[in-house]
Amino acid sequence: MGGLLYNPDNVERIQDGVIKPYNIKMWQIGNETSYGDDFDAQTGAEKTLTFAKAMKKADPSIKIIAWGQNGWARPMVKKAGDYIDYVAFHQGYGPGGEDSPLRGEEWRKDWAKTWKYFMEGYKQPQEELLNMRKDVEGLDIKLAITEGHYFLPGRNRNEVLSTWAAGVSNARIANMYERNGDVLKIATQADFCGTRWLNNAVIIPTPKYAGHAFMMPVAMVMSLFRHHVGEKEISVNVNADSLDITASRTDNTVFLHIANISRTNPLTTNLSIKGMEIDSGAVYTIALDPSYEVYEYKPDITNPKKYTLPASGEWTFPAASVSAVELSVRED
């Protein structure tokens, strides 16, 4: 592996058509190594240090993520802290209790109940994130969620994950992660791609159903937020219970990530920024029926729709919608 990555003359890589080294700059050492009995925390830290020293000797510019879940974070940082940049943990949020409809076919029977459980889906990953925050409190280290997604019982990890309700739920989880961005610097909400598991970000049709690859609802939200986000977090005052909002800023542009967590009610509100005037604004929205199932390439339905924000700043966010807002601002 090292030869493939760093050796400019590696024969196997060149034969595969890749002339230059891959130049990968971020590496994770250890993956769920605290889940079994093969290592204890101290052994894991010692082995991580051995690898990290060798890797940074080969390329001092790389960033290294070390495994830190289940109480490993503090001993890992104390042992290998000079050679690592992040500690990793995984998030596999589940159905939410024995009464949860997020299993099998139960979710199809009562959409009000299904929606309720989805909108509370942020609580389980939030609890684990807060535990990890405590584990690294006072340490000079950042957190990385290098695997995170719903993990539900049912065929293909449950078809409810193809519904737009899952998209709104993941928007709320994404906003929760953003609120912890002071320490959480890397976060994923889906594995990248596959042909059948519905907790993937992208589905690639099998040869029999060859066509366009398409994004699952979680990826639709991740893409929307990623393309409309600022460099610095700013605080938000929200006077509507059904709106989950985070905000960020780059220079004279303010970005809002907004989920209307009401299944049935649109909400009209006024957007304003203390001490600033809004010169113009655009709203990018995905608003679908919560029961809509994404199972094929339908960009005319699933792509965000762009709207111009009126000068008044008043906007109606549809029920069960996820929006990214860009505001051009100036000092008042």
Secondary structure, 3 states (H helix, E strand, C coil): CHHHHHCCCCHHHHHCCCCCCCCCCEEEECCCCCCCCCCCHHHHHHHHHHHHHHHHHHCCCCEEEEECCCCCHHHHHHHHCCCCCEEEEEEEECCCCCCCCCCCCHHHCCHHHHHHHHHCCCHHHHHHHHHHHHHCCCCCCEEEEEEEEECCCCHHHCHHHHEHHHHHHHHHHHHHHHHCCCCEEEECCCEEEECCCCCEEEECCCHHHCCCCEECHHHHHHHHHHCCCCCEEECCCCCCCCEEEEEEEECCEEEEEEEECCCCCCEEEECCCCCEEEEEEEEEEEECCCCCECCCCCHHHHCCEEEECCCCCEEEECCCEEEEEEEEEEEC
